Amino acid sequence: MDNKEFEVIIIGGSYAGLSAALALGRSLRKTLIIDGGKPCNSQTPHSHNYLTQDGSKPKEITEIAKGQVAKYNSIKFYNGFVVSGKRNNQGFEIATSKSDVFTAKKLILATGVKDLMPNIKGFSECWGISVVHCPYCHGYEIRNQKTAIIANGERAFHLASLVNNLTKEITIITSSAKEFEENHLEKLKQHNIKIIEKEISAIEHQKGQLETIVFKDGSTENFECAYASIPFEQTSNLAKELGCNLTEHGHIEVNFMQKTTEEGIYACGDNSSMLRSIATAVYGGNIAGAMINNELTQENF
């Protein structure tokens, strides 16, 4: 790529990044999207709860979005990963794994997050297929099934309350001593939600479709699906490297306009929101793109 100077660099070309690019392309902003093509939801077979694309494959939605964004001549694409970034006199300098260096006045971090899989055989193969994180994204498709909730405490109780409207066969698996308040235990009992305090050793499945949960004491129980609350980390260290604050939960801290704590840097998508869905990623990206365009307008007008 001959041109190395841009008004905006977007790091991450999934839903949030492409949404931001669309807003910037429609404002004729010289924008570079850097993306390595490894989205967090690559294993998820279908996307749901996103208007006009309910039931579509995530990759299909991305391809449509890329095609629409590519129609705007001021938007350029770069296939690769960012390895470092720093401020310079013009704004920012971004280096890639291919030793290319690009500069921009503004940055949008749409880098996503990485789920940290537990040490449970078969878990990662089922993740996003029959072991899922969100009732809104997947709950309707696994309604009325025998369901496990792999979580403890407040998170398990919250999931159980949501899932209870979708199925009446719910078992919470805490994997350790249960951590519920007395009123929560009473509520779970009222709804016939069982609690198993055993630790899981494996998930038996067929091509990602959960069949049996195996416990470390050798016992087993059959389930058709499960919800799980697992930790995550930022896919990229760039936000921290550039001085952006993170929240106590590990997200990039942004205000209601997607602006980080560092001037000239915005963030959108899973890296800065607890609401992990395509719909919220697209929303956040649209806001970030519009607000950066506004900043550039105010600085240049």
Secondary structure, DSSP 8 states (H G I E B T S, - for coil): ----EEEEEEE--SHHHHHHHHHHHTTT--EEEEE-S--TTTT-S---SSTT-TT--HHHHHHHHHHHHTTSTTEEEEES-EEEEEE-SSSEEEEETTS-EEEEEEEEE---EEE---S-BTHHHHBTTTEES-HHHHGGGGTTS-EEEE--HHHHHHHHHHHTTT-S-EEEE-SSS----HHHHHHHHHTT-EEE---EEEEEEETTEEEEEEETTS-EEE-SEEEE---EEES-SHHHHTT--B-TTS-B---TT-B-SSTTEEE-SGGG-S--SHHHHHHHHHHHHHHHHHHHHHHH-
